[in-house]
Amino acid sequence: MAIGRGLAVAGIFGGLFGGKAARAAGQTLPSYPPGLSDAEIDAVFERARAEADLKTEANIGLWHQDGARWDADLEAGTITFTNTRGWTIVAPVQVIGTRNTADGSFLWGWDHPSVPEPLAADARRVFDFGQAQGLEALTTRKIAAEEDDAWAFTALALHLSGANGLYRGPSGGTHVYMTFGEVQISQS
């Protein structure tokens, strides 16, 4: 596939991935009734992880997300990846939370002092799901969490929001867990 300036990847995968292109096509984001059973909640997390894996595999195959450098600009609300082929991939970003690698604490983006409110919308979807299901880990501002937990939270955010991908970026002793929307690919 030829990559030209401003190629919108959601146009290629919109129906499969959800997100802005899918919503424009009349598809809706997943929603769940309050009070799901433990087995039903586990199934939601399993669906979220499978969706995240599928989207990550597609992003790796399409624009080499796995070998790309990253930079997030929270003022602009974007994440920029630069891959080994010299492509620049830009997408709107959401911060799900940060995990301190020294003490294992996870601070949710929906109440993070460094996260502008508009960039916490996907994290708030997780908060809302947590409230509806009575899940304290999703509604407590700062919790102890393993890396797998942080990935599960981010996959859930991707699933609930229809995001096109997820990413964990190191920032000193902290990892920033993010989702991103429709990507624009340009080539130098």
Accessible surface in RSA format (square Angstrom, percent):
REM  Atomic radii and reference values for relative SASA: ProtOr
REM  Chains: A
REM  Algorithm: Lee & Richards
REM  Probe-radius: 1.40
REM  Slices: 20
REM RES _ NUM      All-atoms   Total-Side   Main-Chain    Non-polar    All polar
REM                ABS   REL    ABS   REL    ABS   REL    ABS   REL    ABS   REL
RES MET A   1   141.34  73.2  57.10  37.8  84.24 200.6  56.67  48.2  84.67 112.2
RES ALA A   2    96.30  88.5  67.85 104.7  28.45  64.7  77.33 108.9  18.97  50.3
RES ILE A   3    18.58  10.6   3.55   2.6  15.03  36.2   3.55   2.6  15.03  40.8
RES GLY A   4    39.16  48.3   0.00   N/A  39.16  48.3  35.33  96.9   3.83   8.6
RES ARG A   5   183.56  77.1 153.94  78.5  29.61  70.5  73.67 100.7 109.88  66.6
RES GLY A   6    45.49  56.1   0.00   N/A  45.49  56.1  24.63  67.6  20.86  46.7
RES LEU A   7    50.19  28.0  44.23  31.6   5.95  15.0  50.19  35.2   0.00   0.0
RES ALA A   8    33.13  30.5  26.29  40.6   6.84  15.6  26.29  37.0   6.84  18.1
RES VAL A   9     2.18   1.4   2.18   2.0   0.00   0.0   2.18   1.9   0.00   0.0
RES ALA A  10     0.87   0.8   0.60   0.9   0.27   0.6   0.70   1.0   0.17   0.5
RES GLY A  11    65.79  81.1   0.00   N/A  65.79  81.1  34.21  93.9  31.58  70.7
RES ILE A  12    78.69  44.8  47.08  35.1  31.62  76.2  53.27  38.4  25.42  69.0
RES PHE A  13    51.09  25.6  49.08  30.4   2.01   5.2  51.09  31.0   0.00   0.0
RES GLY A  14     5.74   7.1   0.00   N/A   5.74   7.1   4.83  13.2   0.92   2.1
RES GLY A  15    57.85  71.3   0.00   N/A  57.85  71.3  27.57  75.7  30.28  67.8
RES LEU A  16   106.99  59.6  75.97  54.3  31.02  78.0  82.35  57.8  24.64  66.3
RES PHE A  17     4.09   2.0   1.87   1.2   2.22   5.8   3.27   2.0   0.82   2.3
RES GLY A  18    17.84  22.0   0.00   N/A  17.84  22.0  16.31  44.8   1.53   3.4
RES GLY A  19     3.00   3.7   0.00   N/A   3.00   3.7   2.91   8.0   0.09   0.2
RES LYS A  20   139.01  67.8 134.26  82.4   4.75  11.3  80.00  72.0  59.01  62.9
RES ALA A  21    30.15  27.7  18.81  29.0  11.34  25.8  24.94  35.1   5.20  13.8
RES ALA A  22     3.02   2.8   1.74   2.7   1.27   2.9   3.02   4.2   0.00   0.0
RES ARG A  23   102.77  43.2  87.79  44.7  14.99  35.7  38.28  52.3  64.49  39.1
RES ALA A  24    92.31  84.9  48.19  74.4  44.12 100.4  61.66  86.8  30.66  81.2
RES ALA A  25    80.69  74.2  40.01  61.7  40.68  92.5  53.61  75.5  27.08  71.7
RES GLY A  26    60.83  75.0   0.00   N/A  60.83  75.0  36.59 100.4  24.24  54.3
RES GLN A  27    86.74  48.5  76.20  55.7  10.54  25.1  38.21  81.3  48.52  36.8
RES THR A  28   127.80  90.9  98.89 100.3  28.90  68.9  73.09  98.2  54.71  82.7
RES LEU A  29    37.83  21.1  24.45  17.5  13.38  33.6  24.72  17.4  13.11  35.3
RES PRO A  30    49.27  35.9  28.79  26.2  20.48  74.4  40.85  33.7   8.42  52.3
RES SER A  31   101.16  85.5  74.96 100.0  26.20  60.4  43.92  93.5  57.24  80.2
RES TYR A  32    48.44  22.6  25.19  14.3  23.25  60.5  23.61  17.7  24.84  30.6
RES PRO A  33    85.52  62.3  77.99  71.1   7.53  27.4  84.66  69.9   0.86   5.3
RES PRO A  34   102.93  75.0  85.31  77.8  17.62  64.0  85.39  70.5  17.53 109.0
RES GLY A  35    63.39  78.2   0.00   N/A  63.39  78.2  34.61  95.0  28.78  64.5
RES LEU A  36    26.65  14.8  14.01  10.0  12.64  31.8  15.19  10.7  11.46  30.8
RES SER A  37    56.05  47.4  44.59  59.5  11.46  26.4  50.43 107.4   5.62   7.9
RES ASP A  38   117.24  82.1 111.49 111.0   5.75  13.6  35.55  83.7  81.69  81.5
RES ALA A  39    75.15  69.1  62.10  95.8  13.05  29.7  66.99  94.3   8.16  21.6
RES GLU A  40    87.39  50.2  82.98  62.8   4.40  10.5  33.65  65.1  53.74  43.9
RES ILE A  41    13.20   7.5  13.20   9.8   0.00   0.0  13.20   9.5   0.00   0.0
RES ASP A  42    82.18  57.6  79.93  79.6   2.25   5.3  16.75  39.4  65.43  65.3
RES ALA A  43    35.83  32.9  33.77  52.1   2.06   4.7  34.91  49.2   0.92   2.4
RES VAL A  44     0.91   0.6   0.91   0.8   0.00   0.0   0.91   0.8   0.00   0.0
RES PHE A  45    46.45  23.2  42.54  26.4   3.91  10.2  42.90  26.0   3.55  10.2
RES GLU A  46   121.80  69.9 113.33  85.7   8.47  20.2  47.29  91.5  74.51  60.8
RES ARG A  47   114.21  48.0 108.43  55.3   5.78  13.8  62.33  85.2  51.88  31.4
RES ALA A  48     0.33   0.3   0.33   0.5   0.00   0.0   0.33   0.5   0.00   0.0
RES ARG A  49    91.27  38.3  91.27  46.5   0.00   0.0  37.26  50.9  54.01  32.7
RES ALA A  50    61.08  56.2  51.05  78.8  10.03  22.8  56.38  79.4   4.70  12.4
RES GLU A  51    40.19  23.1  35.03  26.5   5.17  12.3  23.39  45.2  16.81  13.7
RES ALA A  52     4.19   3.9   3.93   6.1   0.26   0.6   4.19   5.9   0.00   0.0
RES ASP A  53    70.88  49.7  68.03  67.7   2.86   6.8  18.87  44.4  52.01  51.9
RES LEU A  54    81.60  45.4  78.95  56.5   2.64   6.6  81.03  56.9   0.56   1.5
RES LYS A  55     0.92   0.5   0.92   0.6   0.00   0.0   0.92   0.8   0.00   0.0
RES THR A  56    39.20  27.9  39.16  39.7   0.04   0.1  34.43  46.2   4.77   7.2
RES GLU A  57   118.00  67.7 108.51  82.1   9.48  22.6  40.60  78.5  77.39  63.2
RES ALA A  58    21.22  19.5   8.36  12.9  12.86  29.3  19.42  27.4   1.80   4.8
RES ASN A  59     3.49   2.4   3.45   3.3   0.04   0.1   0.04   0.1   3.45   3.3
RES ILE A  60    59.87  34.1  59.06  44.0   0.81   1.9  59.06  42.5   0.81   2.2
RES GLY A  61    59.48  73.4   0.00   N/A  59.48  73.4  36.48 100.1  23.01  51.5
RES LEU A  62    29.04  16.2  18.92  13.5  10.11  25.4  23.23  16.3   5.81  15.6
RES TRP A  63     0.00   0.0   0.00   0.0   0.00   0.0   0.00   0.0   0.00   0.0
RES HIS A  64    51.03  27.9  51.03  35.5   0.00   0.0  31.10  32.1  19.93  23.2
RES GLN A  65    11.17   6.2   8.92   6.5   2.26   5.4   3.09   6.6   8.08   6.1
RES ASP A  66   104.23  73.0  62.45  62.2  41.79  98.8  31.61  74.4  72.62  72.4
RES GLY A  67    42.79  52.8   0.00   N/A  42.79  52.8  30.02  82.4  12.76  28.6
RES ALA A  68    12.46  11.5   0.00   0.0  12.46  28.3   0.58   0.8  11.88  31.5
RES ARG A  69   174.31  73.2 167.67  85.5   6.63  15.8  78.12 106.8  96.19  58.3
RES TRP A  70    65.73  26.4  42.14  20.4  23.59  55.4  34.49  18.4  31.25  50.7
RES ASP A  71    93.96  65.8  90.77  90.3   3.20   7.6  27.78  65.4  66.19  66.0
RES ALA A  72    30.04  27.6   8.04  12.4  22.00  50.0   8.04  11.3  22.00  58.3
RES ASP A  73    63.67  44.6  58.69  58.4   4.98  11.8  19.41  45.7  44.26  44.1
RES LEU A  74    56.92  31.7  49.29  35.3   7.63  19.2  49.29  34.6   7.63  20.5
RES GLU A  75   177.06 101.7 139.64 105.6  37.43  89.1  58.23 112.6 118.83  97.0
RES ALA A  76    66.69  61.3  30.72  47.4  35.98  81.8  42.16  59.4  24.53  65.0
RES GLY A  77    11.70  14.4   0.00   N/A  11.70  14.4   7.11  19.5   4.59  10.3
RES THR A  78    37.80  26.9  37.64  38.2   0.16   0.4  29.13  39.1   8.67  13.1
RES ILE A  79     0.03   0.0   0.01   0.0   0.02   0.0   0.03   0.0   0.00   0.0
RES THR A  80    38.23  27.2  36.66  37.2   1.57   3.7  22.01  29.6  16.22  24.5
RES PHE A  81     0.00   0.0   0.00   0.0   0.00   0.0   0.00   0.0   0.00   0.0
RES THR A  82    38.51  27.4  35.90  36.4   2.61   6.2  22.30  29.9  16.21  24.5
RES ASN A  83     7.17   4.9   0.05   0.1   7.12  17.1   1.00   2.4   6.18   6.0
RES THR A  84   121.71  86.6  81.64  82.8  40.07  95.5  72.08  96.8  49.63  75.0
RES ARG A  85   140.62  59.0 111.52  56.8  29.10  69.3  38.91  53.2 101.71  61.6
RES GLY A  86    29.29  36.1   0.00   N/A  29.29  36.1  27.19  74.6   2.10   4.7
RES TRP A  87    21.01   8.4  21.01  10.2   0.00   0.0  18.83  10.0   2.18   3.5
RES THR A  88    41.02  29.2  40.75  41.3   0.27   0.6  22.20  29.8  18.82  28.4
RES ILE A  89     0.07   0.0   0.06   0.0   0.01   0.0   0.06   0.0   0.01   0.0
RES VAL A  90    51.36  33.8  50.77  46.0   0.59   1.4  50.77  44.1   0.59   1.6
RES ALA A  91     1.55   1.4   0.00   0.0   1.55   3.5   1.53   2.2   0.02   0.1
RES PRO A  92    74.18  54.1  72.64  66.2   1.55   5.6  73.17  60.4   1.01   6.3
RES VAL A  93     1.68   1.1   0.05   0.0   1.63   3.9   0.05   0.0   1.63   4.4
RES GLN A  94    31.97  17.9  31.97  23.4   0.00   0.0  14.13  30.1  17.84  13.5
RES VAL A  95     2.06   1.4   2.06   1.9   0.00   0.0   2.06   1.8   0.00   0.0
RES ILE A  96     0.00   0.0   0.00   0.0   0.00   0.0   0.00   0.0   0.00   0.0
RES GLY A  97     0.00   0.0   0.00   N/A   0.00   0.0   0.00   0.0   0.00   0.0
RES THR A  98    19.40  13.8  18.51  18.8   0.89   2.1  10.62  14.3   8.78  13.3
RES ARG A  99    29.95  12.6  29.95  15.3   0.00   0.0   0.00   0.0  29.95  18.1
RES ASN A 100    54.82  37.8  53.30  51.5   1.52   3.7   7.87  18.9  46.96  45.4
RES THR A 101    62.22  44.3  38.55  39.1  23.67  56.4  24.86  33.4  37.36  56.5
RES ALA A 102    97.79  89.9  55.08  85.0  42.71  97.2  65.66  92.5  32.13  85.1
RES ASP A 103    92.68  64.9  59.19  58.9  33.49  79.2  43.09 101.4  49.59  49.5
RES GLY A 104    14.15  17.5   0.00   N/A  14.15  17.5  12.26  33.6   1.90   4.2
RES SER A 105    15.59  13.2  14.59  19.5   1.00   2.3  10.30  21.9   5.29   7.4
RES PHE A 106     0.00   0.0   0.00   0.0   0.00   0.0   0.00   0.0   0.00   0.0
RES LEU A 107    27.10  15.1  26.80  19.2   0.29   0.7  26.80  18.8   0.29   0.8
RES TRP A 108     0.00   0.0   0.00   0.0   0.00   0.0   0.00   0.0   0.00   0.0
RES GLY A 109     1.79   2.2   0.00   N/A   1.79   2.2   0.00   0.0   1.79   4.0
RES TRP A 110    48.76  19.6  25.49  12.3  23.26  54.6  25.64  13.7  23.12  37.5
RES ASP A 111    68.10  47.7  61.54  61.3   6.56  15.5  10.52  24.8  57.58  57.4
RES HIS A 112    26.47  14.5  17.17  11.9   9.30  23.8  15.18  15.6  11.29  13.1
RES PRO A 113   110.85  80.8  65.78  60.0  45.08 163.8  79.46  65.6  31.39 195.1
RES SER A 114    74.77  63.2  56.26  75.1  18.51  42.6  34.30  73.0  40.48  56.7
RES VAL A 115    15.93  10.5   2.77   2.5  13.16  31.7   3.54   3.1  12.39  33.6
RES PRO A 116    52.01  37.9  39.50  36.0  12.51  45.5  51.31  42.4   0.70   4.4
RES GLU A 117   130.27  74.8 119.35  90.3  10.92  26.0  40.27  77.9  90.00  73.5
RES PRO A 118    97.28  70.9  82.22  74.9  15.06  54.8  90.59  74.8   6.69  41.6
RES LEU A 119    15.27   8.5  15.27  10.9   0.00   0.0  15.27  10.7   0.00   0.0
RES ALA A 120     2.15   2.0   2.15   3.3   0.00   0.0   2.15   3.0   0.00   0.0
RES ALA A 121    38.74  35.6  36.13  55.8   2.60   5.9  36.82  51.9   1.91   5.1
RES ASP A 122    13.70   9.6  13.70  13.6   0.00   0.0   0.00   0.0  13.70  13.7
RES ALA A 123     0.00   0.0   0.00   0.0   0.00   0.0   0.00   0.0   0.00   0.0
RES ARG A 124    82.18  34.5  82.18  41.9   0.00   0.0  46.64  63.7  35.54  21.5
RES ARG A 125    98.75  41.5  94.26  48.0   4.49  10.7  18.87  25.8  79.88  48.4
RES VAL A 126     0.00   0.0   0.00   0.0   0.00   0.0   0.00   0.0   0.00   0.0
RES PHE A 127    47.07  23.6  47.07  29.2   0.00   0.0  47.07  28.5   0.00   0.0
RES ASP A 128    84.10  58.9  78.51  78.1   5.59  13.2  28.18  66.3  55.92  55.8
RES PHE A 129    13.74   6.9   7.32   4.5   6.42  16.7  12.91   7.8   0.83   2.4
RES GLY A 130     0.00   0.0   0.00   N/A   0.00   0.0   0.00   0.0   0.00   0.0
RES GLN A 131   114.10  63.8  90.12  65.9  23.98  57.1  24.16  51.4  89.94  68.2
RES ALA A 132    40.05  36.8  21.13  32.6  18.92  43.0  31.27  44.0   8.78  23.3
RES GLN A 133    17.63   9.9   0.23   0.2  17.41  41.4   1.99   4.2  15.65  11.9
RES GLY A 134    66.31  81.8   0.00   N/A  66.31  81.8  37.24 102.2  29.07  65.1
RES LEU A 135    45.02  25.1  41.70  29.8   3.32   8.3  44.25  31.1   0.77   2.1
RES GLU A 136   134.92  77.5 126.70  95.9   8.22  19.6  45.75  88.5  89.17  72.8
RES ALA A 137    46.96  43.2  39.53  61.0   7.44  16.9  43.40  61.1   3.56   9.4
RES LEU A 138     3.20   1.8   3.20   2.3   0.00   0.0   3.20   2.2   0.00   0.0
RES THR A 139    39.94  28.4  23.38  23.7  16.56  39.5   8.95  12.0  30.98  46.8
RES THR A 140    49.00  34.9  44.89  45.5   4.11   9.8  42.44  57.0   6.56   9.9
RES ARG A 141    97.78  41.1  93.94  47.9   3.84   9.1  36.71  50.2  61.06  37.0
RES LYS A 142   112.36  54.8  95.06  58.3  17.30  41.2  43.42  39.1  68.94  73.4
RES ILE A 143    27.38  15.6  19.32  14.4   8.06  19.4  27.38  19.7   0.00   0.0
RES ALA A 144    94.53  86.9  66.00 101.8  28.53  64.9  67.45  95.0  27.08  71.7
RES ALA A 145     6.86   6.3   0.35   0.5   6.51  14.8   4.17   5.9   2.69   7.1
RES GLU A 146   120.24  69.0 120.13  90.9   0.11   0.3  42.63  82.5  77.61  63.4
RES GLU A 147    65.32  37.5  63.35  47.9   1.96   4.7  17.77  34.4  47.55  38.8
RES ASP A 148   104.68  73.3 102.54 102.1   2.14   5.1  26.04  61.3  78.63  78.4
RES ASP A 149    56.43  39.5  54.80  54.5   1.63   3.9   6.15  14.5  50.28  50.1
RES ALA A 150     0.00   0.0   0.00   0.0   0.00   0.0   0.00   0.0   0.00   0.0
RES TRP A 151    60.53  24.3  60.49  29.3   0.05   0.1  51.88  27.7   8.65  14.0
RES ALA A 152    24.51  22.5  22.87  35.3   1.64   3.7  24.31  34.2   0.21   0.5
RES PHE A 153    15.83   7.9  15.83   9.8   0.00   0.0  15.83   9.6   0.00   0.0
RES THR A 154     0.00   0.0   0.00   0.0   0.00   0.0   0.00   0.0   0.00   0.0
RES ALA A 155     1.24   1.1   1.24   1.9   0.00   0.0   1.24   1.7   0.00   0.0
RES LEU A 156     0.00   0.0   0.00   0.0   0.00   0.0   0.00   0.0   0.00   0.0
RES ALA A 157     0.00   0.0   0.00   0.0   0.00   0.0   0.00   0.0   0.00   0.0
RES LEU A 158     0.00   0.0   0.00   0.0   0.00   0.0   0.00   0.0   0.00   0.0
RES HIS A 159    15.29   8.4  14.29   9.9   1.00   2.6  14.03  14.5   1.26   1.5
RES LEU A 160    11.64   6.5  10.11   7.2   1.53   3.8  10.11   7.1   1.53   4.1
RES SER A 161     8.14   6.9   3.31   4.4   4.83  11.1   3.31   7.1   4.83   6.8
RES GLY A 162     3.28   4.0   0.00   N/A   3.28   4.0   3.21   8.8   0.06   0.1
RES ALA A 163     8.85   8.1   2.70   4.2   6.15  14.0   8.85  12.5   0.00   0.0
RES ASN A 164     4.94   3.4   4.94   4.8   0.00   0.0   2.42   5.8   2.52   2.4
RES GLY A 165     0.22   0.3   0.00   N/A   0.22   0.3   0.22   0.6   0.00   0.0
RES LEU A 166    10.67   5.9   7.60   5.4   3.06   7.7   7.60   5.3   3.06   8.2
RES TYR A 167    35.40  16.5  34.37  19.6   1.03   2.7  19.37  14.6  16.03  19.8
RES ARG A 168    70.96  29.8  61.30  31.2   9.66  23.0   1.44   2.0  69.52  42.1
RES GLY A 169     0.00   0.0   0.00   N/A   0.00   0.0   0.00   0.0   0.00   0.0
RES PRO A 170    77.84  56.7  66.03  60.2  11.81  42.9  66.20  54.7  11.64  72.4
RES SER A 171    63.98  54.1  49.32  65.8  14.65  33.7  16.79  35.7  47.19  66.1
RES GLY A 172    79.85  98.5   0.00   N/A  79.85  98.5  46.37 127.2  33.48  75.0
RES GLY A 173    48.31  59.6   0.00   N/A  48.31  59.6  33.09  90.8  15.22  34.1
RES THR A 174    39.15  27.8  39.13  39.7   0.02   0.0  15.58  20.9  23.57  35.6
RES HIS A 175    33.00  18.0  33.00  22.9   0.00   0.0  15.92  16.4  17.08  19.9
RES VAL A 176    25.12  16.5  25.12  22.7   0.00   0.0  25.12  21.8   0.00   0.0
RES TYR A 177     0.00   0.0   0.00   0.0   0.00   0.0   0.00   0.0   0.00   0.0
RES MET A 178     0.50   0.3   0.50   0.3   0.00   0.0   0.00   0.0   0.50   0.7
RES THR A 179     0.17   0.1   0.17   0.2   0.00   0.0   0.00   0.0   0.17   0.3
RES PHE A 180     1.63   0.8   0.18   0.1   1.46   3.8   1.63   1.0   0.00   0.0
RES GLY A 181    18.61  23.0   0.00   N/A  18.61  23.0  15.98  43.9   2.63   5.9
RES GLU A 182    35.54  20.4  30.11  22.8   5.42  12.9   8.94  17.3  26.60  21.7
RES VAL A 183     1.75   1.2   1.75   1.6   0.00   0.0   1.75   1.5   0.00   0.0
RES GLN A 184    71.59  40.0  69.87  51.1   1.73   4.1  41.82  89.0  29.77  22.6
RES ILE A 185     0.19   0.1   0.00   0.0   0.19   0.5   0.19   0.1   0.00   0.0
RES SER A 186    29.78  25.2  29.49  39.4   0.28   0.6  12.99  27.7  16.78  23.5
RES GLN A 187    83.58  46.7  76.49  55.9   7.09  16.9  14.32  30.5  69.25  52.5
RES SER A 188   124.50 105.2  63.19  84.3  61.31 141.2  68.70 146.3  55.79  78.2
END  Absolute sums over single chains surface
CHAIN  1 A     8956.5       6731.1       2225.4       4909.5       4047.0
END  Absolute sums over all chains
TOTAL          8956.5       6731.1       2225.4       4909.5       4047.0
